[in-house]
Amino acid sequence: MSTGVLIVLILLIVAAVVTGAVALNRRAAGAHGPRNLKRHFGPEYDRVLARHDGDTKAADHELAERLQRHGELREQPLEPAERERFTARWAAAQEQFVESPHQAVADADLLLSELAGARGFPVGGEYEEQFAALSVHHAEHVHGYRRVHSAAHEERADTEEMRTAMIEARAFFDDLVDEGERPRQKSKSRLNKLQLKGS
């Protein structure tokens, strides 16, 4: 085989590899492109975009990374007894809110972390990693976890902030504990019981 023919073959192989890589990148961009990311993450997309000061490229990059890292995670079902325990603990935290809002919020934060762990999400005190994984699978309500976590770790959170955090966290709790097995009920009426007397 002559050198000229060998060079042509090598160039053809390189061209085929480059073309394949470009096609693969386009397919990946389509799967995780801005429209699909926005559709998948919903309100979480807007929050990440705001955190990046409107830089769509940075927001898309962060969310695409989350999808890549946690998209294959398979949620574990809860045993009925586990579900009942988590539900009872949530009810206790909610009832405690009137007497001790900060403790109730701290209990809710811990409960959500443990519930997420029971469902197969990352555990071990890695809130950011757990949150990232949850945002991939529960994007619609995951902000409730962020709100309650922030309120639990902020010494100066006022009662109204904590009440709002508990309400949003309840929607996330319902989403996580129900596992899509029964229709989700509007929890506003139950959640508004958290309103303080005189507020």
Secondary structure, 3 states (H helix, E strand, C coil): CCHHHHHHHHHHHHHHHHHHHHHHHHHHHHHCCHHHHHHHHCHHHHHHHHHCCCCHHHHHHHHHHHHHHHCCCCCCCCCHHHHHHHHHHHHHHHHHCCCCHHHHHHHHHHHHHHHHHHCCCCCCCCHHHHHHHHHHHCCCCCHHHHHHHHHHHCCCCCHHHHHHHHHHHHHHHHHHHHCCCCCCCCCHHHHHHHCCCCC
